[in-house]
């Protein structure tokens, strides 16, 4: 039974909306710098090979990016992404070129499932 049938006899009206619009298909996904200050599931992409690392963090993404970059600069293999760049002599790249936000999830507990 549809919710519209249930609410038909009440004074409640339902409004329908979709995120699947023509505009969403024809505009570029420009990431807002403020998004990098939130906790999210993210993807780091190698600037040269286009291989990707998908991760998550409960902290802001700028901090996570800086940790990866520090690992790269110090030739530290604690980061698999940094290790790949070091082994193949690739450059690190800036946050806007290599980091993409995959999921905007407000609850940190859901990040494992999404990742």
PATORDREN-893141 format. One line per 2 residues: number of its first residue (from 1); for each residue x negated, y negated, z negated of C-alpha. Coordinates in steps of 0.1 Angstrom, whole numbers, plus 5000, padded with zeros to 4 digits. Each point is the difference from the previous one (the first is absolute). Example, Ala and Ser with C-alpha at 12.3 -4.5 7.8 and 13.67 -1.06 7.14 Angstrom:
1> 4877:5045:4922  4986:4966:5007
***
This chain:
1> 5000:5000:5000  4986:4966:5010
3> 4996:4972:4975  5022:4978:5022
5> 5029:5024:4995  4995:5000:4962
7> 5000:4962:4999  5027:4994:5025
9> 5027:4993:4974  4978:4977:4979
11> 4990:4964:5005  4964:5010:5007
13> 4987:4995:5035  4969:5017:5014
15> 4975:4982:5022  4978:5020:5023
17> 4964:4990:5008  4971:5016:5018
19> 4963:4994:5001  4998:5016:5034
21> 5003:4968:5021  4986:4989:5034
23> 4979:4974:4982  4983:5026:4979
25> 4989:5019:5031  4987:4970:5019
27> 4981:4981:4972  4966:5008:4988
29> 4996:5012:4964  4981:4972:4985
31> 4991:5008:4964  5006:4974:4974
33> 4969:4993:4978  5022:5001:4969
35> 5008:5036:5007  4964:5009:4993
37> 5005:4990:4964  5025:5027:4994
39> 4998:5038:4992  5006:5021:5031
41> 4992:5029:5023  4974:4988:5025
43> 4980:5011:5029  4963:4991:5007
45> 4990:5004:5037  4964:5003:5011
47> 4993:4971:5024  4980:5021:5024
49> 5016:5035:5000  5035:4991:4990
51> 5000:5028:4975  5022:4992:4970
53> 5000:5006:4963  5034:4998:4982
55> 5000:4993:4963  5020:4984:4973
57> 4993:4978:4970  5019:4987:4970
59> 4979:4969:5001  5000:4972:5026
61> 4986:5009:5034  4974:4972:5000
63> 4983:5016:4970  5002:5034:5018
65> 4985:4986:5032  4972:4983:4980
67> 4992:5033:4983  4997:5018:5033
69> 4979:4972:5014  4977:5000:4969
71> 4996:5038:5004  4990:4994:5037
73> 4976:4972:4992  4983:5020:4972
75> 4997:5031:5021  5021:5018:4974
77> 5019:5031:5012  5028:4998:4974
79> 5023:4988:5028  5006:5024:5029
81> 5008:4970:5022  4968:4982:4991
83> 4981:5033:5004  5013:5004:5036
85> 4989:4964:5009  4966:5005:4984
87> 4993:5034:5017  5011:4987:5035
89> 4984:4965:4995  5032:4982:5005
91> 5008:4965:4986  5026:4996:4973
93> 5024:4974:5015  5022:4974:4983
95> 5032:5009:4981  5023:4988:5027
97> 4983:5022:5027  4996:5033:4981
99> 5027:5001:4973  5036:5005:5008
101> 5028:5003:4975  5021:5031:5007
103> 5026:4999:4973  5014:4973:4978
105> 5010:5020:4969  5008:4982:4968
107> 4997:5030:4977  4964:5013:4997
109> 5013:5035:4991  5014:5004:5035
111> 4967:4993:5017  4987:5036:4998
113> 5031:5013:5019  4998:4973:5026
115> 4962:5005:5006
***
